[in-house]
Amino acid sequence: MTNVDIVISGGGVIGTALALACERLQYRTLLLDEPLVRHTTGRFGFDLRTVALSPQSLAWLDDLLSCEQLPRQRVERMHIWEHLGTSTIDFCSEEVGSDSLAWILEHSTVATAVRNKCEKLLGNIETETITAVDETPKSITLTNGKVVFCKLLVIAEGANSRTRELVGARWDSQSLGQRAIVTVIETEQPHNNTAWQRFGNGVLAFLPLTKPNTHAIVWSVPNPLFSALQSIDDDQFKERLNRESDQVCGKVLEVDQRVSFPLNHGLANTFRPRPWIFILGDSAHTIHPLAGQGMNLGIEDVRSLESILRTSNIDQAFSPIQLQALAQRRRAKAIIMQQLMSLFDNTWRWKDPLSHWLRNFGVRTFSRLSAIKKQVIREAMGFGPITKVN
C-alpha cells in the first residue's frame, strides 16, 4: 500500500505538466503513465503533429521547464479569407503591442521536454493503469494489484479515457462529420511569420515552422472530400493545395506524408464525478482544431487547478467546494469554446448568395471595429477576461 496526496492518471503533455506543477508545490504525487506514444517524424525532419500555444500558455510552460528552451516558431500575423470572398481578416501582434500572436511547436518537442523533466524530478512514476476506485477510504487499485491511498485523483488520459468511465462520468461525443489531414509542406516563398487560414472546401490552415519556407498543414474537410483526397498521390495533392490556398506563399513544392484523424466535440457530463476526483484536458473536453485552442484549453485546466493547490492549507486545497466551483467554471469555458468553434465552422459552410453577402458584410464590419478586434486578439493570446485563470 502507498499513501500520496495526488494521483495523476495520464502521461501526456497535460498529465505530466500537472505532475511537475504538483511537484514544485511539494505535494506527494504519483503519475500513472503508459509507455510513451511514438511520434511521426516526416521526411523533412518535423513532427507531423504541431500545437499552437498562446503566449500565456507558452510562458507558463517555459516557467515550468525552467531553463529548457523549447524550439518554437513565432506567429506575428494571421490572415483569414474564404473562397470567392471579397473580405478578409488580418490579426497582427503589433495591434496589441506584442511580439507574437501565438507560437507553433512540434507536439513531440513539448511532450518529450515535459516528460524528461518529470522523470528527472518526480521519483514516483508507474506504468500501470487503474482497475478500481474505492471511496472508503479514498484509494485506487492498479493493474499490478497495488493499492494507493490519495486525497485527490486527477484523470488526464485523453479522449478515450477508461478511468473516466470507471468513475461514472458520461462522455458525450458529437461527430462533426469531418477529418483533419495533417502534413508538412515546402513552398516557393517564405511564410514571414504568418499563419494563413482559408475557408472553402473545409478549413485549410498553413502554420509557419522554424524553416522559412516550411509550413505545417491542418486541413479539416468533410468526410466525402476526405475519401477523395485520400486516394490521390502527392503530386495531385500538391496541385489541390495550390488551388485551395490561392498560392499565398507561392507554389507548394514538396509535401510530406499525410496522416489524419476524425473530428469530434467531446464533453464529460461532469468534470468532478466524485468529491475527490477531477477530470481535465482531453479527458474532459475536445474541440475543433480550427482556432488551435485545444492544447491551450488543457493548459488552462492545469493552471486553474494549480492555483487552488497553491494554497498553504492542504485540507483547504482539496476542499470539495473549491473543486466543484473549479469544475463548473472549466466546463462552462469548454462549452463556450465548442459553441464558438461550431459557429465559425457552420457560418462558413453557408453557400447561398444572401449568406455569402452577410458573411462578407460581417467580416468587413468586424475588421473596422478596432476595439473589439483587439479584445479578440487578447483573448486568443490568453490575456482576456474569458481566458483568465482563477
N, C-alpha and C positions, 0 to 999 in steps of 0.2 A: 504494500500500500504506500501511496505517495500523497503528501499534502502540499498544495501550491495555492497561490492566490488566484491566478488566472490560467485557464487552459484556452489556447487558440487552436482551432481545428482548421487547417488550410495553410499551405506553404507557398501560395502565390505571392505576388507583389504586395497585395493588401494585407494578407495574414502576416507575412514576415515583417512588413513595415510596422504593423501594430505590435508585434513581439519586440522589436527594437525600441519602440516608444515606451512599452511597459518596462523593459529592462532599464532604460535610463531614468525611469521613475522609481526604480528599485523594488518592483513587485516580483515576487517569486512566480515565474512564468514557465509554462510548458507549451512548446509548439509541436503540434502533430502535423507531420509533413510526409506526403507520399513522395516517391522518387521524382526528381526534377524532370519536368516535361522537356523534351528535346525541341529546340527552336530550329526553324527552317531558314538557313542562310542561303541566299541565292548566288547566282554566278557573279554578280557584281560585288559580292562581299558584304551585302547588307542583309539584316534580318528582314524577311518579307512582312513581318508584323511590326507596325510602329504605333506609338502612342503620342497624342497631343496633350501636353501639360500646360496649364495656366502658369503664369509667373508665380502666383501664390503657391500652387502645388509644388512646383519645382524648388522654390525657396525652402519650403518645409522639408522636402526630400534631401536637399543639399545639407541642411542643418542636421538632419537625422544621420546622414552618412559622414558627417564631419568633413574631413579633408579630401574625401574621394570625389573628384570632379567627374560627373557623368558627361560623356560626349553628347553634344546636343546641337541642334540647328535652330537658329533664331527665325521667327516669323515676324516681319515688320509690317507686312501689308497683306490683306486678304481681299481678293476680287471675286465677286459673285455675279453671275449673269445667267440668262436662260436662252434656250433655243428659240431663235426668231424674236427675242425680246428687244425692246427699244430702250430699256433702262437697266442700270447696273448699280450695285452697291460696293463701295470701297471702304474698308476699315483700315486705318493707319494708326500705328502706335504713337506717332507724333501728335495725333489729335488729343491724346490724354497725357502727354508729357512723359511717355515711357519709351524704353528702347526696344520693347518687344510686345507683341500681342499674345504670343504663345511660343512654345518650344516643341520641336519634334525630336523624339528619341526612339531608338530601336527598343522594342519590348525586351529582347534578350539582355540588352545592356542594363536596363533598370532591374530586371529580375535577378540577374547574376550579382550585381553590386549589392542589392539588399540582402540576398541570400548569403553571400560571403561575409558580410558584416554580421549577420545574425549568427552564423556558425562560429565566428570569432569571439563574440561577446556573450552569446546565450548558450550556457552549458547544457540546457535541458531541451533537447530536440529528439523526438522519436518518430520513426517511420511506421507508425501504426494508425489505425482508424478506430472510430468509436463504434461499439456494438450495442451499448446500453447506456441509458441515462437515468439515474435514480435521484429521488427527491429527498429521502430521509436516510442518512444525511446526503447533502448535495455531492454527487460523485458520478464519475463515468467509468465504464469498463472498456478496455481496449481489446483489440484482436488477439493479443498475446495473453489475455486473461488478467492483466494488471488492472487494479482499481486505483483511481486517482480522485482524491477529495479536493474540491476547489470552491472558491467563493463566486467566481464568475466564469461562465463558458461562453466564448465568442466563436461563432460559426462564420468562416470566411473561405468556404470550399469551392466557390464558383457557382454558376447557374445550375449545375446538375448535382447539387449538394445532397448527400444521403442523410447526413445528420439533421438537416433542416426537416426532412420528412420524419425522421425518428422522433423528434421532439414535438411533432404535431402541427408544424406550420404548413399551411397550404400554399402551393406555388401556382399562381395564376399566370398562364403564358398565352400571349396572343401572337400568332404568326402574322408577320407583316407581308407575307407573300413575295418576299424578296430574298436575294442572296447578295452578299458583298464579295466582290472579286478584289483581291489584293495582289500587288506585284510591285516591281521597281522598274523604272524606265530611264533611258537617257535621251535627251533632246538636243536639238541644234543650238538653242540659245540657253543661257543661264537662267535660273529661277529668280535671281535678285532678291532672295529672302522673302519671296511672295508665295502665298498659298492661293490656289485657284480652285473655284468650285462652280460647276455648271449644272443647271437643272434642265433636263431634256428627256432623253431616254434613260431614266433613272437619275441618280445624283453622282456626278463624277468629280472627284477631288484629286488635285495634284498637290502633294505636300513636299516642301523642299527638304532635301537631305544635305549632308555635310560636304558633298561634292557639288560644285556649282551647276552642273548640267544634269543632275540626278534627282529624281523625284520618287516618292512613294505614291502609289496609286491605290485609292479606295473607290471602287465603282459599285454602288448599290443599285441593282437592277431587278425588275420584276422577274419572277421565275420563268415565264416563257422566253424572255430575252436571254436569260442566263443559259437556258438549254441551247439556244442558237449560238451564243458566244463560246460555249464550252466545246463546240465541235469544230471551231476554226483554228488554223495554225497561227504561229507567231506573226508571220508577215501579214496575214489578214487581220489579226488583232491590232497590229500597229496601224494599219490603214483605218480601222474602225476608230481607234483612239484619235487619229489625226482629224477625222470628220467630227467626232463628238466634242473635241477640245477646241475647235477653231484654230488649232496650231498656235496657242497663246505663247508657247516657248519655241516656236518653230516646229519642224517635223520631229516626230518620235523616231529616233534612230535605232534603238535597241529596247527589247522588252525581256524581262527575266521570266522565270517560271511563274505560273499563276496558281494561287490557292483561293479557296472560297469557303464561306460559312453562311448558314441561314440567319436571317434577321428576325428577332422576336422582341417584343416588350414583355418582360417578366417582372412580377412583383409578388413578394411574400405578403400574405394577408396580415401578418404582424411581424415586426422586427424584434419583438420581445415575447416569444411564445410562453416563457415561464419567467418568474420574477428574477432569476439569476442567469438567464440566457439571453444573449444579444446576437442578432444576425446583421451582417454588413457586407459591403462590396457586392459582387455579382450574385452572391447567395441571397441577397435582399432585393436586388433590382437589376434589370438590364434595359438598355435603351438603344435606339437607332444611332448609328455612328456619324450621322451627317454633320453634327456640330462638334464631334470629337470630345464629348464631355464624360464618357464612360469612366475612364480612369480617374478623372478629377472628382467625380461624384463619390467614388470609393475612397479616395484620399480624404475628402471632406468627412466621410463617415469616421475614419480613423482619427482625424484631428478633433472631431467633436467628442468622441469617446475619450481621447487623451485628455481633453480639457476637464472632464469630470474626474478622471483618475488622478489628475494632478493635485487634488485636494490632499491635505496632510492627514486627514482623518480617514483611515481605511474603511471603517464601518460606514461612514458617510459616502465614500466613493462608490460603494456597492449598494447604495440606497435604492430600493425598488422604485421609489418616487422619481428620483433623478433619471434612472434608466428608462422608465416609462415615458417621461417627458421628452427625453432624447429620441427614443424610438418613434414617437409621434411626429416630432419635427423632421427627422430624417425621412420618414415615409412620405410625409406631405411634400418634401422637396423632390423626392423621386417621382411622385405623381405629377407634379408641376413640370418636371423635365420631360417626362414621357408625353404629356399632353402638348407641350411646345414642339417636340420633335414630330409628333403626328400632324400638328397644324401646319408646320413648314412643309413636310413631305406631301401632305394631301393638297395643300394650296397650289403647289407647283405641278400637280398632276392634272389640274383642270385645263381642258384643251379648247373649250368653246370660245368664240370671239369676245363675248362680254367678259368672261372670267379673265381672258388674256389682257383685255384693256384695263380692267380693275386692278389686276396684279401689277401691271406696269405703272399705273397711277399711284398705287400704294408704295411701290419701290421709290419712285421719284419723290413722293412726299416725305417718306422716311429719310431719304438722303439729305433733304433740306432742313430737317429738324435736328439741328446740331446738338442741342442739349440732350434730347432723347437718344440720339445715336451714340453720344459719348457715354451715357449711362449704360447702354447695352454693351459697349466695349469693356467698361469697368466690370460689369457682371461676368462677362466671359473670361476676364483676366483673374477673377476671384476676389475682387475688391469691392463689390457692390453689396447692398443690404441683403439680397436674396442668397448670395453665396457666403455671407458672413458666417464664420464658425463660432458657435457659442455653447 
